[in-house]
Each structure stands twice: as structure tokens, then as C-alpha cells.
């Protein structure tokens, strides 16, 4: 776990146990806000230690590696899931959220001659969305406000969240010196080029990006913009 000062607010960053993906967490008394919910025993232990009772989860998109912890969180906490207006159907469909595909990929890796250790298989995931957000909406949690930007390309339901016009939670839409993956079902190179890329280029070059994978960086370091 890493503690980060975000404009005077303490944010906690948790990495997934199997995949180098991020969950970002804000705490206020017994309430927590998560941006994505990657698989992390450390995250659950932390929330229990902090005596959290209610969780709201903002999803950048519905791919399995960003939602894997949600079923477990729902068993333990009063949990609300929020996604883009295109994400409701994706979250509840294992084929569309790629959890069915991930399970198959892990099976094939186990059979590979190069695989020396057993890879944990991933169960198919079905998640119910409790609230949807549209492009341009402001999502308010306590004293924090996040502006929603619809950013298709990596997936049909991808969104980014801008906080204080200084910090961007980008999911898999933008990562440091990594070209976005646009080939998954629901991905679109055309939408990325026509909609998402111009939007990202319009942001201040001083914006700090908190991506779905890897470390934070200034948006000007997103070399594929």
C-alpha cells in the first residue's frame, strides 16, 4: 500500500495480488471511495482495520482485472457500484467483462511448457451496477468531486475521472509510455482516435495521471497522445 497526498486529501493505492493493477482509495470515517476494485487481500484487511462500513466504487471500465474484488467486498461491506452508462451490461456478462476469457487464458498458461508454476484460475464474474454516470456528470463523494469523461477505445464503457482539474484517474485509457490496447471486444481504434485522443490532448500538460496499471505520471509523459 502507498499513501499519496492528492490536493490535501490522503489517498491509498493498492496493487492487485496477481496483476499489476491499481485500486485507489479515499477514507472518511466509516465510509470509503474506491476507484476500481482489483483483487487485493491487503485492501480488504485495510478496510476492516479502518472499520469501514460503506463503500462506493467508481469503475473506470468493466474488465475483470478492475472488478475482481467486488463480489468479496459486497459480501463484507455495504457496497455501491458505479459505472459508465455503457457498463451495466458489461459488468454482468462474463464474456463482455473478459473474466471468461481470462479463465481460459490462465488454463492455457498452465499447460504451456514455459509455465513452471501453477497460475490461479479466475472465476467468471457477474457484477450488478447500482448507478450509471454519463459524460460530463459530476460525481460527488463527501467533499470530493469527480468530473466524468467518456473515453471509448480500450472498451466501450471506458471513462476517466478528473479531480480538481489536476488529477486524472484514467483506467486503461492512458498509461505511461504504453500504447493503449484497443483490440479487446468492445474496443475501437476509431473511437479512440476521434473521441478520446483529442479529449486527452485538451487537458493541461501538468495534470497528474493515476492509471489503471503502473505508476502515476504527468499527462505529457503519455507519449502515445
Buried (B, 14 or more C-beta within 10 A) or exposed (E): EEEBEBEEBEBBBBBBBBBEBBBBBBBBEEBBBBBBBBBBEBBBEBBEEBEBEBBBBBBBBBBBBBBBBBBBBBEEBEBBBBBBBBBBEBBBBBEBBBBBBBBEBBEEBEEEEEEEEEBEEBBBBBBEBEEBBEBEBEBEBEEBEBBBBBBBBBBBBBBBBBBBEEBBBBBBBBBBEBEBEBEBEBBBEEBBEEBBBEBBEEBEEEBBBBBBBBEBBEBEBBEEB
